[in-house]
């Protein structure tokens, strides 16, 4: 693996820069990039960057494998920044492409081709004071209502109709079985099916990833390990099935997509895929338990009296090792402290596992857990490619970690 680390993998393109001129998607991505650069929103984005003002980019490219090759199935690129004069306090300019209809569309928030109910909701008089906290094009809007003498602020989530009802039902399920001595969980505050919006309590705390540092990371990771371990005793409904074969299918799809974007690493990644297949059949059976489904630092909040945990939309009944591995690998990508100081990650992993095993007498099966860590590394590497968060350094570090976990050369 070491021989390929120094290869240059960035092209001249400023968006999805790993897509080179010889790549089959280069022409399409370049055409999208030209439209983006011609927009007034892009000029404003550059201006705000120079002034040090808050601006964010949300992007995604999704592919589909067909008999005649892999096609660009969906693409979006969204420039967003706070703007208090607008409804929701957000300006967002987005470019969308769908292979299904062959159209490239440009929209400004709250217009969204997949959230047709969003403009009516945002522009309604009763919602004039809401604050948009996060807008993921084509999928969801998370917002905070304004406080009044009669009612404190609450959090709202606007989604596609089927996702809205499922997310609210999950939250209700979790609240009914949760152990509140472990952490604060947002209580459901109602659902408006017609608007595809549900509401939940605003809980205290600051995202833990924002406050981790050299002095506190071991203490906090140990506490998080204990907290995560306590989740396992929650008697969640078994109506949301999980199976290891499904995990393997998704990971193989992720591997295929990574190799499609980075063909120069196909040999290394194929070896890792074979390693996963060979060891899967020897893995033992672990008792399925409650799993958060998206346990990451952005969902874990620290406050004066302990912890809050949010976003249980994907909670269900599954293999705890998958939940645990996804959390630990997320530290590499989501926490600025560890991005700047990767040398502290082994100690962070050990602290988390120490806390987890403190409340779980069965301990951790290292062979099974390593298998899930490899799966999680592949998932996140695929994710940063699809979300245009990829860097050569991220790839190099991911390959080193995969080499250490699989002991492949």
C-alpha positions as CSV (number, residue, x, y, z in Angstrom):
1,X,0.0,0.0,0.0
2,X,2.8,2.4,0.8
3,X,3.9,2.6,-2.8
4,X,0.7,4.2,-4.0
5,X,0.4,6.8,-1.3
6,X,2.1,9.6,-3.1
7,X,0.0,9.4,-6.3
8,X,-1.6,12.7,-7.3
9,X,-5.4,12.1,-7.6
10,X,-6.8,15.6,-7.9
11,X,-7.7,17.1,-11.3
12,X,-8.0,20.7,-12.3
13,X,-11.8,20.6,-11.6
14,X,-12.7,22.5,-8.4
15,X,-15.7,20.4,-7.7
16,X,-15.4,16.6,-7.3
17,X,-11.7,17.1,-8.1
18,X,-10.9,13.4,-8.1
19,X,-12.8,13.0,-11.4
20,X,-10.0,13.4,-14.0
21,X,-10.4,14.3,-17.7
22,X,-10.2,10.6,-18.7
23,X,-13.1,9.7,-16.4
24,X,-16.5,8.9,-18.1
25,X,-18.2,11.5,-15.8
26,X,-15.8,14.3,-16.5
27,X,-17.8,16.0,-19.3
28,X,-21.0,16.0,-17.2
29,X,-19.3,17.3,-14.1
30,X,-17.5,20.0,-16.0
31,X,-20.8,21.2,-17.5
32,X,-22.4,21.4,-14.1
33,X,-19.3,23.2,-12.8
34,X,-19.6,25.8,-15.6
35,X,-23.2,26.5,-14.6
36,X,-22.3,26.8,-11.0
37,X,-19.4,29.3,-11.7
38,X,-21.7,31.4,-13.8
39,X,-24.2,31.9,-11.0
40,X,-24.4,35.0,-8.8
41,X,-24.5,32.7,-5.9
42,X,-21.0,31.4,-6.7
43,X,-19.6,35.0,-6.9
44,X,-21.2,35.7,-3.5
45,X,-19.7,32.5,-2.1
46,X,-16.2,33.6,-3.2
47,X,-16.8,37.0,-1.7
48,X,-18.0,35.7,1.6
49,X,-15.1,33.3,1.8
50,X,-12.6,36.2,1.4
51,X,-14.4,38.1,4.2
52,X,-14.4,35.1,6.5
53,X,-18.2,34.9,6.5
54,X,-20.1,31.7,7.1
55,X,-20.8,29.8,3.9
56,X,-21.4,26.1,3.3
57,X,-21.5,23.7,0.4
58,X,-23.7,20.6,0.2
59,X,-23.0,18.3,-2.7
60,X,-23.7,14.8,-3.8
61,X,-23.1,12.6,-6.8
62,X,-24.9,9.2,-7.0
63,X,-24.3,6.5,-9.6
64,X,-26.1,3.4,-10.8
65,X,-24.5,0.3,-12.2
66,X,-26.3,-0.9,-15.4
67,X,-25.5,-3.6,-18.0
68,X,-23.9,-0.9,-20.3
69,X,-21.8,0.5,-17.5
70,X,-22.1,2.9,-14.6
71,X,-24.3,6.0,-15.1
72,X,-24.5,9.3,-13.2
73,X,-27.9,8.9,-11.6
74,X,-28.3,12.1,-9.6
75,X,-26.3,15.2,-8.8
76,X,-26.8,18.2,-6.7
77,X,-24.6,21.2,-5.6
78,X,-26.0,23.7,-3.1
79,X,-24.4,27.0,-2.0
80,X,-25.8,28.1,1.4
81,X,-25.3,30.9,3.8
82,X,-27.2,32.7,6.6
83,X,-29.4,35.6,5.5
84,X,-31.6,37.1,8.2
85,X,-33.7,39.1,5.7
86,X,-35.1,35.9,4.1
87,X,-37.7,33.5,5.4
88,X,-36.0,30.8,7.5
89,X,-32.8,33.0,7.8
90,X,-31.2,31.0,4.9
91,X,-30.1,31.6,1.4
92,X,-29.5,28.5,-0.7
93,X,-28.9,28.2,-4.4
94,X,-28.9,24.6,-5.7
95,X,-28.3,22.9,-9.0
96,X,-30.0,19.5,-9.4
97,X,-29.7,16.8,-12.1
98,X,-31.7,13.6,-12.4
99,X,-31.0,10.9,-15.0
100,X,-34.6,9.8,-14.6
101,X,-36.0,12.9,-16.3
102,X,-32.7,14.1,-17.9
103,X,-33.2,17.6,-16.5
104,X,-30.8,20.0,-15.0
105,X,-32.6,22.4,-12.7
106,X,-31.6,25.4,-10.7
107,X,-33.6,26.5,-7.7
108,X,-33.4,28.9,-4.7
109,X,-34.6,27.9,-1.3
110,X,-37.4,27.1,-0.4
111,X,-38.0,25.7,-3.9
112,X,-36.9,22.1,-4.1
113,X,-37.9,19.6,-6.8
114,X,-38.3,16.7,-4.3
115,X,-39.9,18.7,-1.5
116,X,-42.8,20.3,-3.3
117,X,-44.5,21.1,0.0
118,X,-41.5,23.1,1.3
119,X,-42.3,26.6,-0.2
120,X,-45.9,26.6,1.2
121,X,-44.6,25.6,4.6
122,X,-41.8,28.2,4.8
123,X,-43.9,31.0,3.4
124,X,-47.0,30.4,5.6
125,X,-47.6,33.3,8.1
126,X,-47.3,31.0,11.2
127,X,-43.8,30.0,10.2
128,X,-42.4,33.5,9.5
129,X,-40.0,33.3,12.5
130,X,-38.6,29.8,12.2
131,X,-34.8,29.5,11.9
132,X,-33.5,26.9,9.4
133,X,-30.7,24.9,11.1
134,X,-29.9,22.5,8.2
135,X,-31.1,22.1,4.7
136,X,-30.2,18.9,2.8
137,X,-31.5,19.4,-0.8
138,X,-34.0,16.9,-2.0
139,X,-34.3,15.4,1.5
140,X,-35.1,17.4,4.5
141,X,-35.1,20.7,6.5
142,X,-34.3,20.9,10.2
143,X,-35.5,24.1,11.9
144,X,-36.1,25.8,15.2
145,X,-39.3,27.6,16.1
146,X,-39.1,30.9,18.0
147,X,-39.8,31.0,21.7
148,X,-42.8,32.7,23.2
149,X,-44.2,33.3,26.6
150,X,-46.5,30.4,26.1
151,X,-44.1,27.9,24.6
152,X,-40.3,27.4,24.4
153,X,-38.5,26.8,21.1
154,X,-38.8,23.3,19.6
155,X,-37.1,21.5,16.7
156,X,-39.0,20.7,13.5
157,X,-38.1,18.3,10.7
158,X,-39.7,18.6,7.3
159,X,-39.1,15.5,5.1
160,X,-40.7,13.5,2.3
161,X,-44.1,12.2,3.5
162,X,-43.1,8.6,4.0
163,X,-39.8,9.5,5.8
164,X,-41.5,12.0,8.0
165,X,-44.0,9.5,9.4
166,X,-41.4,6.8,9.9
167,X,-39.0,9.2,11.6
168,X,-41.6,10.4,14.1
169,X,-42.7,6.8,14.8
170,X,-39.1,5.8,15.5
171,X,-38.8,8.7,18.0
172,X,-41.9,7.7,19.8
173,X,-40.7,4.1,20.0
174,X,-37.3,5.3,21.5
175,X,-38.9,7.6,24.0
176,X,-41.1,4.8,25.3
177,X,-38.1,2.5,26.0
178,X,-35.3,4.9,26.8
179,X,-33.4,5.0,30.1
180,X,-33.4,8.7,31.0
181,X,-30.8,8.2,33.6
182,X,-28.3,7.7,30.8
183,X,-29.0,10.9,28.7
184,X,-31.6,13.4,27.7
185,X,-33.6,12.4,24.6
186,X,-35.9,14.8,22.7
187,X,-39.5,14.1,23.4
188,X,-41.9,14.1,20.4
189,X,-44.1,17.2,20.2
190,X,-46.5,16.3,17.4
191,X,-46.7,15.6,13.7
192,X,-48.4,17.4,10.9
193,X,-48.9,14.7,8.2
194,X,-50.4,17.2,5.7
195,X,-47.2,19.3,5.8
196,X,-44.8,16.3,6.3
197,X,-43.4,17.9,9.4
198,X,-42.8,16.5,12.9
199,X,-41.7,18.3,16.0
200,X,-39.5,17.4,19.0
201,X,-38.2,18.9,22.1
202,X,-35.1,21.1,22.0
203,X,-32.6,19.5,24.3
204,X,-29.6,21.1,26.0
205,X,-26.0,20.7,24.9
206,X,-23.2,21.4,22.5
207,X,-22.1,19.0,19.8
208,X,-19.3,17.0,21.4
209,X,-17.1,17.2,18.2
210,X,-16.8,21.0,18.6
211,X,-15.3,20.8,22.1
212,X,-13.0,17.8,22.0
213,X,-9.4,18.7,22.6
214,X,-6.1,17.3,23.9
215,X,-7.1,17.7,27.5
216,X,-10.6,16.2,27.5
217,X,-10.9,13.7,24.6
218,X,-10.0,10.6,26.7
219,X,-12.5,11.4,29.5
220,X,-15.3,12.2,27.1
221,X,-14.7,9.2,24.8
222,X,-14.7,6.9,27.9
223,X,-18.1,8.4,28.9
224,X,-19.5,8.1,25.4
225,X,-18.4,4.5,25.4
226,X,-20.4,3.9,28.6
227,X,-23.4,5.8,27.2
228,X,-23.4,3.8,24.0
229,X,-23.1,0.6,26.0
230,X,-26.1,1.5,28.0
231,X,-28.2,1.8,24.9
232,X,-27.9,-2.0,24.4
233,X,-30.3,-2.8,27.2
234,X,-33.1,-0.7,25.8
235,X,-35.9,-3.1,24.7
236,X,-36.4,-1.7,21.2
237,X,-39.1,-3.3,18.9
238,X,-37.8,-6.0,16.6
239,X,-39.8,-4.8,13.6
240,X,-36.9,-3.2,11.8
241,X,-34.9,-6.1,10.4
242,X,-31.1,-6.2,10.2
243,X,-28.9,-8.8,8.5
244,X,-25.1,-9.0,8.0
245,X,-25.6,-10.1,4.3
246,X,-27.3,-6.7,3.7
247,X,-24.3,-4.9,5.3
248,X,-22.0,-6.8,3.0
249,X,-24.1,-6.0,-0.1
250,X,-23.9,-2.3,0.7
251,X,-20.2,-2.4,1.4
252,X,-19.5,-4.2,-1.9
253,X,-21.5,-1.5,-3.7
254,X,-19.4,1.2,-1.9
255,X,-16.2,-0.6,-2.9
256,X,-17.3,-0.7,-6.5
257,X,-18.1,3.0,-6.5
258,X,-14.7,3.9,-4.9
259,X,-12.9,1.8,-7.6
260,X,-14.9,3.5,-10.3
261,X,-13.8,6.9,-9.1
262,X,-10.2,5.9,-8.1
263,X,-9.3,3.0,-10.5
264,X,-5.6,3.4,-9.7
265,X,-6.4,1.8,-6.3
266,X,-8.5,-1.1,-7.6
267,X,-6.0,-3.8,-6.7
268,X,-5.7,-2.6,-3.1
269,X,-9.4,-2.3,-2.7
270,X,-10.1,-5.6,-4.3
271,X,-7.9,-7.3,-1.8
272,X,-9.8,-5.6,1.0
273,X,-13.1,-6.8,-0.5
274,X,-11.8,-10.3,-0.6
275,X,-10.6,-10.1,3.0
276,X,-14.1,-9.1,4.0
277,X,-15.8,-12.0,2.1
278,X,-13.4,-14.6,3.4
279,X,-13.8,-13.6,7.0
280,X,-17.5,-13.0,7.0
281,X,-18.2,-16.8,6.9
282,X,-16.1,-17.3,10.1
283,X,-17.7,-14.5,12.1
284,X,-19.7,-15.6,15.1
285,X,-23.2,-14.6,16.0
286,X,-23.8,-11.7,18.4
287,X,-27.0,-10.9,20.1
288,X,-28.9,-8.1,18.3
289,X,-29.8,-5.1,20.4
290,X,-31.0,-1.5,20.2
291,X,-28.9,0.5,17.8
292,X,-29.0,4.3,17.3
293,X,-28.4,3.9,13.6
294,X,-26.4,7.2,13.2
295,X,-24.4,7.5,16.4
296,X,-21.9,10.3,15.6
297,X,-20.5,13.4,17.3
298,X,-23.0,15.6,15.6
299,X,-25.8,13.7,17.5
300,X,-24.1,13.6,20.9
301,X,-24.4,16.8,22.9
302,X,-22.6,17.7,26.1
303,X,-24.2,19.9,28.7
304,X,-23.6,20.9,32.3
305,X,-25.5,17.9,33.7
306,X,-24.3,15.2,31.3
307,X,-25.4,14.2,27.8
308,X,-28.1,14.6,25.3
309,X,-28.5,12.3,22.2
310,X,-30.6,13.3,19.2
311,X,-31.7,12.1,15.7
312,X,-33.1,8.6,16.3
313,X,-34.7,8.5,12.8
314,X,-32.7,5.3,11.9
315,X,-32.9,3.6,15.3
316,X,-33.7,-0.1,15.3
317,X,-32.8,-3.6,16.2
318,X,-29.4,-4.7,15.0
319,X,-25.8,-5.7,15.6
320,X,-24.1,-3.3,18.1
321,X,-20.7,-3.7,16.5
322,X,-21.9,-1.9,13.4
323,X,-23.2,1.0,15.5
324,X,-19.9,1.1,17.4
325,X,-17.6,0.9,14.4
326,X,-19.4,3.6,12.5
327,X,-19.1,5.9,15.5
328,X,-15.3,5.3,15.9
329,X,-14.5,5.7,12.2
330,X,-16.6,8.9,12.1
331,X,-14.1,10.5,14.4
332,X,-11.6,10.5,11.5
333,X,-13.9,12.5,9.3
334,X,-16.2,14.6,11.5
335,X,-14.0,15.9,14.3
336,X,-11.6,18.7,13.6
337,X,-9.4,17.9,16.5
338,X,-8.7,14.3,15.3
339,X,-8.2,15.5,11.7
340,X,-5.4,17.7,12.9
341,X,-4.1,15.2,15.4
342,X,-4.6,11.7,14.0
343,X,-1.9,10.4,16.4
344,X,-4.5,10.6,19.2
345,X,-7.1,8.3,17.5
346,X,-5.7,5.0,18.9
347,X,-6.0,6.4,22.4
348,X,-9.5,7.7,21.6
349,X,-10.6,4.3,20.3
350,X,-9.2,2.6,23.4
351,X,-10.9,5.1,25.8
352,X,-14.3,4.5,24.1
353,X,-13.9,0.7,24.2
354,X,-12.9,0.9,27.9
355,X,-16.1,2.8,28.7
356,X,-18.2,0.4,26.6
357,X,-16.8,-2.7,28.2
358,X,-17.3,-1.1,31.7
359,X,-21.0,-1.6,31.3
360,X,-20.9,-4.8,29.1
361,X,-19.4,-7.8,30.9
362,X,-19.2,-9.8,27.6
363,X,-16.5,-7.5,26.3
364,X,-15.7,-7.1,22.6
365,X,-14.8,-9.8,20.1
366,X,-11.8,-8.3,18.4
367,X,-12.1,-10.3,15.2
368,X,-15.7,-9.5,14.7
369,X,-15.3,-5.8,15.7
370,X,-12.3,-5.4,13.2
371,X,-14.5,-6.7,10.4
372,X,-17.0,-4.0,11.1
373,X,-14.3,-1.3,11.4
374,X,-13.2,-2.2,7.9
375,X,-16.8,-2.0,6.7
376,X,-17.1,1.4,8.3
377,X,-13.8,2.7,6.8
378,X,-15.1,1.7,3.3
379,X,-18.5,3.3,4.0
380,X,-16.9,6.7,5.0
381,X,-14.4,6.7,2.1
382,X,-17.3,6.2,-0.3
383,X,-19.3,8.9,1.5
384,X,-16.6,11.6,1.2
385,X,-16.3,10.9,-2.5
386,X,-20.0,11.1,-3.1
387,X,-20.3,14.3,-0.9
388,X,-17.3,16.1,-2.5
389,X,-15.4,16.1,0.8
390,X,-12.5,14.0,-0.5
391,X,-8.8,14.9,-0.1
392,X,-5.7,13.0,-0.9
393,X,-4.7,13.1,2.8
394,X,-8.1,11.5,3.8
395,X,-7.5,8.7,1.3
396,X,-3.9,8.1,2.5
397,X,-5.0,7.9,6.1
398,X,-7.9,5.6,5.3
399,X,-5.7,3.2,3.4
400,X,-3.2,3.1,6.2
401,X,-6.0,2.3,8.7
402,X,-7.4,-0.4,6.4
403,X,-3.9,-1.9,6.0
404,X,-3.5,-2.1,9.8
405,X,-6.9,-3.6,10.3
406,X,-6.6,-6.3,7.5
407,X,-2.8,-6.8,7.8
408,X,-2.7,-6.7,4.0
409,X,0.4,-5.3,2.2
